């Protein structure tokens, strides 16, 4: 199953790279980041999730996922992402 998640993540990223302005690009990046985290590739997951943050429909979920990914190695950074998720949600960033 780990290989399936990794393959899916690579395909989500490729789709977002091929069509960065597509309405679903943020969701593709979020899904890719979650899949990468699931297989233990947290550094790659964080990079991809950070790319999802500018997409308004995915900003809150991406920030929450970044907080979870960063918690073990960088608790202060994790809390900063959680704070941003709360701020984005309060401003209507979540759909």
N, C-alpha and C positions, 0 to 999 in steps of 0.2 A: 504493500500500500504506500510505502514511503516513496517508491519510484513513481507511482501514479500522481502523488501530490506534487512531487518535484517537476514532473513533466507538465502537469496542469499549470503550475506557477510559471514555468518557462513560456508556455503558450499564452497565458494572460499578459505577461510582460511584452512578448512579441506583438500581440494585438495592440496594446497601448502604444508601443513604439511606432507601429505602422500607421496608427490613426490617433495621434495624441489629442486632436480636437473633437473626436467622437464623443457623443453624449455619455457613453458607457465607459470611457477610458478610466475614469476615477474608480469605478466599481471593479474593473479588470485589475487595476493596480492593487486595490484593497484585497481582492481575492488572492492575488499572487502573493502578497505579503503575508497573509494569514496562512497560506499553504507552505510557504518557506519557513515560517515560524514553527508550524506543525512538524516539519521534518528536522527541526533543530538548527536551521541556518539563520540564526537570529540577526547577524550582521547584514546579510543580504535582505532579510525580511525588513529590517529597519530602513534600509536604503529605498526599497520599493514602497514601503508605507509612507515614507516622507514625500514621495512623488504623488501619492494619493491625496495628501493634505490640501493642496490648493484647489481641489475639486469640491465645490461647496456641498454637494450631495453626499460626499464621503468623508468630509473633514472630521466630524466628530468621531465616527467609527475608526478612522485611521489614527487619530490622536489617542484614542483609548487603546487600540492595538499596540501603538508605539510605547505607551506607558507600560503595558504588560511585557512587551519584548525587552524593554530596558531595565525592568525592575531588579533583576538579579545582579547586573553589573554596574548600574548607575541609578540608584534609587532617587537621587535628587533630579536627575534628568527625567526619570519616569514620572515623578510628581509634576514636573513642568508640563509634560504632555497631558497629564490628567487635568491640570489647571486650564490648559488651552482648550481641551475638549469641553470643559464646563463653560468657558467663555464663548466658544463658537456655538454651543448649544443655546446659550442664553441670547445670543445675537440672531438666532434663527438659522445657523449653519446646518443644522440637521433637518432632514426631510422625512 
